[in-house]
């Protein structure tokens, strides 16, 4: 599915073109074509364990693990399944809540 180039990339065409050359195409993406569901929390649990292990071996007081928000996911995986954008966001929110 073709989609609009994100506006922030349009403002920097040389950077956008560099991303495309590296394989990060801003104009095509995987589409959401079925119901969203959590399949396997194992990878997330392993990431959390690695982070906790790394923190225990450092002098850092805190650590941070990032995660894509439902709104960001919709930018990179356009909806072709849910009846509305709101329904898509709700399903993403529920699946990523864990």
C-alpha positions as CSV (number, residue, x, y, z in Angstrom):
1,X,0.0,0.0,0.0
2,X,1.3,3.4,-0.9
3,X,1.0,6.1,1.7
4,X,1.9,9.8,2.0
5,X,5.5,10.6,3.0
6,X,5.5,11.9,6.6
7,X,5.5,15.7,6.5
8,X,8.6,15.9,8.6
9,X,10.5,14.0,6.0
10,X,9.1,16.1,3.2
11,X,10.7,19.1,4.9
12,X,14.2,17.4,4.5
13,X,14.2,15.7,1.1
14,X,17.9,14.9,1.1
15,X,17.5,13.0,4.4
16,X,14.3,11.3,3.1
17,X,16.1,10.2,0.0
18,X,19.0,8.9,2.1
19,X,16.6,6.8,4.2
20,X,15.1,5.3,1.0
21,X,18.6,4.4,-0.3
22,X,19.2,2.6,3.0
23,X,16.0,0.6,2.5
24,X,13.7,2.6,4.8
25,X,11.0,3.5,2.2
26,X,8.7,6.2,3.4
27,X,6.1,5.4,0.8
28,X,5.3,1.8,1.3
29,X,4.5,-0.3,4.4
30,X,2.9,-3.4,5.7
31,X,-0.8,-3.1,6.1
32,X,-3.0,-4.2,9.0
33,X,-5.2,-6.9,7.4
34,X,-6.5,-8.8,10.3
35,X,-7.4,-8.7,14.0
36,X,-4.7,-7.5,16.4
37,X,-3.7,-9.9,19.2
38,X,-0.8,-10.5,21.5
39,X,0.9,-13.7,20.5
40,X,4.1,-14.0,22.6
41,X,5.3,-11.9,25.4
42,X,8.6,-13.8,25.6
43,X,10.7,-11.3,23.6
44,X,9.4,-8.4,25.8
45,X,10.1,-10.3,29.0
46,X,13.6,-11.0,27.8
47,X,14.2,-7.4,26.9
48,X,13.0,-6.3,30.4
49,X,15.2,-9.0,32.0
50,X,18.3,-7.8,30.0
51,X,17.6,-4.2,31.0
52,X,17.3,-5.1,34.7
53,X,20.5,-7.1,34.5
54,X,22.3,-4.2,32.8
55,X,21.0,-1.7,35.4
56,X,22.1,-4.0,38.3
57,X,25.6,-3.9,36.9
58,X,25.8,-0.2,36.5
59,X,25.6,2.9,38.7
60,X,22.5,4.1,36.9
61,X,19.6,5.0,39.1
62,X,17.0,4.3,36.4
63,X,16.6,2.9,32.9
64,X,14.2,3.4,30.1
65,X,12.8,1.0,27.5
66,X,10.9,2.6,24.7
67,X,7.8,1.2,22.9
68,X,5.9,2.4,19.9
69,X,2.6,4.0,20.8
70,X,-0.6,2.9,19.1
71,X,-0.7,6.2,17.2
72,X,2.8,5.7,15.9
73,X,2.0,2.1,14.8
74,X,-0.9,3.4,12.7
75,X,1.4,5.6,10.8
76,X,3.6,2.7,9.7
77,X,0.9,0.0,9.4
78,X,-2.2,1.5,7.8
79,X,-5.5,-0.1,8.7
80,X,-7.2,-2.3,6.1
81,X,-9.2,-4.4,8.6
82,X,-11.0,-2.3,11.3
83,X,-14.2,-0.4,10.5
84,X,-12.7,2.9,11.7
85,X,-9.5,4.5,12.8
86,X,-10.8,4.7,16.3
87,X,-11.5,1.0,16.4
88,X,-8.0,0.3,15.1
89,X,-6.5,2.5,17.8
90,X,-8.6,0.8,20.5
91,X,-7.4,-2.7,19.3
92,X,-3.8,-1.5,19.3
93,X,-4.2,0.0,22.7
94,X,-5.6,-3.2,24.1
95,X,-3.0,-5.4,22.5
96,X,-0.1,-3.2,23.7
97,X,-1.5,-2.5,27.2
98,X,0.5,-5.5,28.6
